[in-house]
């Protein structure tokens, strides 16, 4: 009897010792672009697993669609560029931006057919320009027209998904298209010698990690773990950028090694919230409001940007001047 009891006790101790802490599941609505691949690096390098996170990804070509899933309750967090975030926040006051994920002034650009005769932004009058409505492409087009001194009603902005714009551009049905990688690079490849590219440092592209206020209130520990995983992923990138590129290589099988490297050279991964980001958001919000894209009350950046969790996880990544009236 004593022997049997001893065996049972040992078995119980082994069972108890083998228990793992419960893992936390988060659903991430992501954008399938190298620019927004920092969460993929964090997942592939084990950073999320080390935090006890199971991150279930729902992938989209456009951030506006990732945000739609978040707003509908189908995701806990979403990744999107700044323009659709501002537009979604205008329609839905529940949205909160936890951190930036990347910045670039080269990823989004105007790809032009050289045969169209466009030599700069001032030549866009009377042209047909493809873009995806409700995305940063729409804002970039407006900025390009302003830079060129071309009234918006003097161009034909042709709505369509990036793949549709590429096909129309290659067929000569469009003169130009506003695209981000990978579609931008694919459009340049399809056009070959007939491709020209126009970009501007006045446009700063930012991707943001966004959640809803109810998720923020109910699951702060899970969101902190997610942010810790992303900071871990950022460290991996800084230590070995080539290795980080290898980690995401399988997600873009249609893109060659050299092409993927070129796309990543155009972006800078990194988490953080600072006044440079706020200035980008403020200027874009005001421009969208002036253009009539945001009607009624503009998004309150004090409400949209939620730095508290990032301050707890990586205080050095938060550099916001308190009481800045420009928000």
C-alpha positions in Angstrom: 0.0 0.0 0.0 2.8 2.4 1.0 4.6 1.6 -2.3 1.4 2.3 -4.3 0.8 5.5 -2.5 4.4 6.6 -3.1 4.0 5.8 -6.9 0.8 7.8 -6.9 2.5 10.8 -5.1 5.4 10.7 -7.5 3.1 10.6 -10.5 1.2 13.6 -9.1 4.4 15.6 -8.5 5.5 14.8 -12.1 2.2 15.9 -13.5 2.2 19.1 -11.5 5.8 19.8 -12.4 5.1 19.3 -16.1 2.2 21.8 -16.2 2.8 24.9 -18.3 1.3 28.3 -17.5 -1.8 28.9 -19.7 -1.0 30.6 -23.0 -2.7 33.8 -24.1 -4.3 34.0 -27.5 -4.5 37.3 -29.4 -5.9 37.8 -32.9 -3.8 40.2 -35.0 -5.3 41.6 -38.2 -2.1 42.3 -40.2 -1.1 43.8 -43.6 0.9 41.6 -45.9 3.8 43.9 -46.7 7.5 43.8 -45.8 7.1 47.3 -44.3 4.7 45.9 -41.7 6.5 42.7 -41.0 8.0 43.4 -37.5 5.2 41.3 -35.8 6.2 38.5 -38.2 9.8 38.8 -37.1 8.8 38.7 -33.5 6.7 35.6 -34.0 9.3 33.7 -36.1 12.1 34.5 -33.7 10.2 33.1 -30.7 9.6 36.5 -29.1 5.9 36.0 -28.7 6.2 32.4 -27.6 8.6 33.6 -24.8 5.8 35.9 -23.6 3.3 33.0 -23.5 1.5 34.5 -26.5 -0.2 32.6 -29.3 -0.7 35.3 -31.9 -3.2 34.2 -34.5 -2.9 36.3 -37.7 -5.5 37.4 -40.1 -3.7 38.8 -43.1 -5.0 41.5 -45.5 -3.5 43.4 -48.5 -4.8 46.8 -47.1 -4.8 48.2 -43.6 -8.4 49.6 -44.0 -9.6 45.9 -44.2 -7.5 44.9 -41.1 -9.1 47.8 -39.2 -12.6 46.8 -40.4 -12.0 43.3 -38.8 -10.8 45.0 -35.5 -13.8 47.3 -35.4 -16.2 44.3 -36.1 -14.7 42.4 -33.1 -12.9 39.8 -35.2 -9.5 40.9 -34.0 -7.9 42.2 -30.8 -5.3 44.3 -32.5 -4.7 45.5 -36.1 -1.9 46.9 -38.2 -2.6 49.8 -40.6 -0.9 52.8 -42.1 -1.7 56.2 -40.6 -4.3 57.4 -43.2 -6.8 54.5 -42.7 -6.2 54.7 -38.9 -7.2 58.4 -38.9 -10.2 57.7 -41.0 -11.3 54.7 -38.9 -10.7 56.7 -35.7 -12.9 59.5 -37.1 -15.7 56.9 -37.6 -15.0 54.9 -34.4 -13.9 56.6 -31.2 -13.0 53.3 -29.6 -9.7 52.9 -31.5 -6.4 53.4 -29.7 -2.9 53.4 -31.2 -0.4 51.5 -29.0 2.8 52.1 -31.0 4.3 52.8 -34.4 5.8 49.9 -36.2 7.7 51.4 -39.1 8.3 54.7 -40.9 9.3 55.5 -44.5 9.5 58.2 -47.1 10.2 55.8 -49.9 7.8 52.9 -49.6 4.7 54.6 -51.0 5.3 56.3 -54.4 3.8 57.3 -57.7 4.7 54.8 -60.4 4.3 56.4 -63.9 4.3 55.2 -67.4 7.1 57.3 -69.1 5.2 57.2 -72.3 2.5 59.3 -70.6 4.8 62.3 -70.6 4.6 62.9 -66.9 7.9 64.4 -65.8 6.9 65.6 -62.3 3.9 66.2 -60.1 3.0 69.4 -62.1 2.3 67.2 -65.1 -0.5 65.3 -63.5 -3.3 67.5 -64.8 -5.7 65.5 -67.1 -4.1 62.2 -66.2 -5.7 58.9 -64.9 -4.2 57.9 -61.6 -5.0 54.6 -59.9 -5.2 54.2 -56.2 -7.0 52.3 -53.4 -9.6 54.6 -51.7 -9.5 54.8 -47.9 -5.7 54.1 -47.8 -2.6 56.2 -47.5 -2.4 56.1 -51.4 -5.4 58.5 -51.4 -3.6 60.9 -49.1 -0.4 60.7 -51.1 -2.2 61.5 -54.3 -3.7 64.6 -52.7 -0.3 65.7 -51.5 1.3 65.1 -54.9 -1.4 67.2 -56.6 -0.8 70.0 -54.1 2.9 69.9 -54.7 2.4 70.1 -58.4 -0.2 72.9 -58.1 -2.8 70.7 -59.9 -6.5 71.0 -58.7 -8.0 67.6 -57.7 -10.8 68.0 -60.2 -8.3 68.2 -63.1 -7.3 64.5 -62.7 -9.2 61.3 -62.8 -8.6 59.3 -59.7 -9.4 55.7 -60.6 -10.3 53.5 -57.6 -9.1 50.0 -57.5 -7.1 47.4 -55.5 -3.3 47.5 -56.1 -3.4 44.5 -58.3 -6.0 46.1 -60.5 -4.0 49.3 -60.8 -0.9 47.3 -61.8 -2.8 45.6 -64.6 -4.4 48.9 -65.8 -1.0 50.6 -65.7 0.6 47.9 -67.7 -2.2 47.9 -70.3 -2.0 51.7 -70.7 -5.4 52.3 -69.2 -3.8 54.4 -66.4 -1.0 57.0 -66.7 0.1 56.5 -63.1 -0.7 54.7 -59.8 0.0 55.3 -56.2 1.4 52.1 -54.8 3.5 50.7 -51.9 5.7 47.6 -51.9 5.3 44.9 -52.9 2.8 46.2 -55.6 4.9 49.2 -56.4 8.0 47.1 -57.1 5.8 44.7 -59.2 4.4 47.6 -61.2 8.0 48.9 -61.9 8.9 45.4 -63.0 5.9 45.1 -65.3 6.6 48.4 -67.0 10.3 47.8 -67.3 12.1 50.6 -69.1 8.8 52.5 -69.3 8.6 52.9 -65.5 9.3 56.1 -63.7 9.0 56.8 -60.0 8.1 60.0 -58.2 8.3 60.3 -54.4 8.7 63.0 -51.8 10.2 63.4 -48.4 7.2 65.5 -47.5 5.2 62.3 -47.1 6.1 60.3 -44.1 4.4 56.9 -44.0 3.8 55.2 -40.6 2.3 51.9 -39.7 0.5 51.7 -36.3 -0.5 48.9 -34.0 -4.1 49.6 -33.0 -6.6 48.1 -30.6 -10.1 49.0 -29.2 -10.6 50.7 -25.9 -12.6 47.7 -24.5 -9.6 45.3 -25.3 -7.3 47.8 -23.7 -9.4 47.9 -20.6 -10.0 44.1 -20.4 -6.6 42.7 -21.6 -3.8 45.0 -20.6 -1.5 42.1 -19.6 -1.9 40.5 -23.0 -1.2 43.7 -24.8 1.9 44.4 -22.6 3.1 40.9 -23.6 2.5 41.7 -27.2 4.5 45.0 -26.9 7.3 43.2 -25.1 7.4 40.6 -27.9 7.7 43.4 -30.5 10.5 45.1 -28.6 12.3 41.7 -28.6 11.7 41.5 -32.4 13.1 44.9 -32.9 16.3 43.9 -31.0 16.6 40.9 -33.3 16.4 43.2 -36.3 19.0 45.6 -35.0 21.4 42.7 -34.1 21.0 40.9 -37.5 18.9 42.6 -40.2 19.9 40.0 -42.8 18.7 37.2 -40.4 15.5 39.1 -39.8 14.9 39.2 -43.6 15.5 35.5 -43.7 12.8 35.0 -41.0 10.1 36.7 -43.2 11.4 35.3 -46.5 8.8 32.5 -46.6 5.9 35.0 -46.4 6.8 36.6 -49.7 7.6 33.6 -52.0 6.8 35.6 -55.1 9.6 38.1 -54.3 13.2 37.4 -55.0 15.9 37.9 -52.4 17.3 41.0 -54.0 13.8 42.5 -54.4 12.9 41.8 -50.8 16.1 43.4 -49.6 15.4 46.5 -51.7 11.9 46.8 -50.3 13.2 46.6 -46.7 15.9 49.2 -47.4 13.1 51.7 -48.0 11.7 51.3 -44.4 12.8 51.5 -40.8 11.3 49.1 -38.3 10.9 50.2 -34.8 8.4 50.7 -32.0 7.8 54.0 -30.4 5.5 57.0 -29.8 7.0 60.5 -30.1 6.2 64.0 -31.2 7.5 63.4 -34.7 4.8 60.8 -35.1 2.2 63.2 -33.6 3.2 65.9 -35.9 2.8 63.5 -38.9 -0.7 62.5 -37.6 -1.7 66.1 -36.9 -0.7 67.4 -40.3 -2.3 64.6 -42.1 -5.5 64.9 -40.0 -5.7 68.6 -40.8 -5.1 68.0 -44.5 -7.8 65.3 -44.7 -10.2 67.6 -42.8 -9.5 70.5 -45.2 -10.0 68.2 -48.2 -13.4 67.1 -46.8 -12.2 63.5 -46.3 -13.0 63.8 -42.5 -16.3 65.5 -41.9 -17.4 66.8 -38.5 -15.1 66.6 -35.5 -11.6 65.6 -36.4 -10.0 62.6 -34.5 -8.7 63.7 -31.1 -5.0 62.6 -31.0 -5.0 62.7 -27.2 -7.6 60.0 -27.3 -6.2 58.0 -30.3 -2.6 57.7 -29.1 -2.4 55.5 -25.9 1.1 55.5 -24.6 0.6 54.0 -21.1 1.3 50.4 -21.9 4.4 51.2 -24.0 5.7 53.4 -21.2 5.4 50.4 -18.9 7.2 48.1 -21.3 9.8 50.3 -23.0 9.7 53.8 -21.5 12.7 54.9 -23.6 10.5 54.4 -26.7 8.0 57.0 -25.6 9.1 60.6 -26.1 6.0 62.8 -26.0 6.0 66.4 -24.8 3.3 66.8 -22.2 0.7 69.4 -22.8 1.5 69.9 -26.5 -1.4 72.0 -27.8 -0.7 70.9 -31.3 -2.4 67.5 -30.7 
